[in-house]
Amino acid sequence: MSMDRIFIGELKDKETMDFFNAVYTGHLGSMATVHANSAKEVIKRLILLMKKSGTDIPFEELKNMLASSLDIIVFMKNYKVVEIFEVSEADIDVTMD
């Protein structure tokens, strides 16, 4: 049996890599939540969580994976939508300080 979509309540740790690996391979329409300080910070947070899985995939490849599989970030604060951010490849071009 094949799953069409994957939904995860909150990405906190190593499961982030598993989630994006699945989304990267064709599970379009999947959704997850993650805690971050802003919509832009979500990208950095996801890369950090992906690295926590112990993957040896280089930083640049993780950014490419996100660019291919991440479409929209909905940032909420106090249960209200503050920002809807459509992700482009230029947005993924982050550096880890």
N, C-alpha and C positions, 0 to 999 in steps of 0.2 A: 504494500500500500504506500502510495506516494503522498507526501504532504505538499500542499500548494503554498501555504503561508506559515510563518512561525511568529508567535507572540510571546514575549518575555516581559514579565512585570518590571524587573529592574536588573540592569547589568551592573554588577558590583565587582567582579573579579575575573577569574579564568574563563568563565562562560562567554565572555565578550568575544574572544577569539573564535569559539565554536559558532556563535551566532553569526558573525560576519563571514566566516568560512561558508556557512550554509547559504546566506543571502547572496554571497559572491558567486555561488554556483547555480543560481537560478530561482531561488525562492522569493520571487518578487512580491511586493505588497506586505512584507513582514514588518513588524513593529516591536520596539522595545523602549524602555525608559532608562534614563541615566541621570544622576545628579551632577550638576555643574553650575557655575556662577553666571553664565550667559550662553547664548546660542553659539557664539564663536568658540567659547571654551569647551563646548561639547566635543569638538573634533580632537583637541589635545587630550581630553579626558579619555576618549575612546582609544586613542593610540596607547596611552599609558596602561589602560586596562588590558589591551591586547598583549602588550609586552609582559604583563604579569603572568601570562599563561606559560612563560618560559620558552616562547617561540624563538627560533633563530632567524626568522624572517627579518630582513633588514628594514629599517625605519622607512626608507623610500618606498619599498614594496607594500608596507602597511598603509601608507598614504594613498598609494594607487588602488589598493583594495577598497578603502573607504570612498575614494572618488568614484569608483565603479558601482558601489552598492548603497551609498547614502544619498537620498534625494532631498528630503525635507527634515528640518529640525523645528519642532514646536517648543518654544521656551515658555514655561509657565512660572508664575510667582504668586503665592497665596491663592492657588487654585484658579487663577485667571490667566488667559493667554496674553502674554506680553509681546511676543514676537514670533512670526512665522518666517523662517529663513530657508530659502531654496539654495541648496548647496551646489556650487560649481567647482570645477577643478582648481581654479584660482584660490578658492577658500580653503582647500585642503593643503595648500602650500604653506604649511606652518612649520615653525622651528620649535624645538623643545629647549626652553631656557634653562 
